[in-house]
Amino acid sequence: MNVTTVSSAIPADQTKAKALKAGAQFEAILLNLVFGDLQKSFSQLPGANEDFIASSYNGFGMEALTSGLARSNGIGLGAFITKALLARAEHKNRGI
């Protein structure tokens, strides 16, 4: 009796691209949270209130900074997540 398994696996290059994107996005979000709080702590005087427009521009700037950092390997967390996702996909494709 021959058993044929049909795999609905995503091609390796697509899996790697998705894992890289997920790792970079996660790291960008984490850096945005950390750096955003640091920026607020060091750029405002105690008790001062920032208006909505300035807050929006600061948020856009911080998002651009952290996304750029994450795309250029950031602090290494994105690479760690990518590696873990690829290992999980490999085990899943092997049926482990």
N, C-alpha and C positions, 0 to 999 in steps of 0.2 A: 504494500500500500504506500503510495507516494503522497506526501502531504506538501502542498504548496501554500506558502503564506504570501498574502498580498499586503504589501506595506504601503501605507498612505503617508510615508515619511516625506518631509520637505527636503529638497536637495540641500546638500551640505553648504553650498555657498549662500543660499537663502537663509539657512539656519544661522550661519555665522554672522551674516549681515543683521539679522534680527537681534541676535544676542549682543552684538556690538552696540546697536542702537539702544537697546534696553539698558545696558550697563552705563552708557554715556548719559542717557536721560535720567536714570536714577541718581547718578553722581551729581548731575547738574541741579536737580531738585534739592538734594541734600546740601550742596555747597550754597545754593541760594538761601536756604533756611539759615544756615550758620553765618554766612557772610552778611546776609540781610540784617540779622540781629546785631552783629558786630558793627556794621555801618551805622545803624540807628544809635547804638550806644556811644560811639565816638564822634558822631557828626552833629548831635543836637545838645543844646544846653539843657541841664535838668529843668524840668517844668515847662519847657518851650513846646509849643504845638506846631506841627508842620501842616501846611495847607494841602488840600487834595491834589492840586496840580504838581507841586514839588514832590509829593509822595509818589505819584504816578511815574514821574520822570526818574526818580531814584530807583523805583522798582524795575523799570525797563532797563536802566543801566546795569543794575545788579544782575538781572536775568541774562543780559548779553555777556557780561563778564563771566558769570559762572558757567554758562553754556559753552563759551569759548575755552575755558579752563578744562571742562569735562571732555570736550572734543580733542584736546591735546594731551590726553591722559591724566589730567587733573592730579589728584592725590593717590591714584592707583586703585581706588575702590571700584571704579567702573570696569577695569581690567579683571579684577577679582570676581566680580559678578558675571562678567562675560565668560570667564573660564568655567565657573560653576554651572552656568546655563548650558554651555557646550558639552560639558561632561554629562549633565543630566540628559540632554538630547541624545548623546551617544549611547548611554545606557538604555534609554527608552527604545532606540532603534535596534539595539541588539536583543531586546526582550528581556533584559535583566531586571 
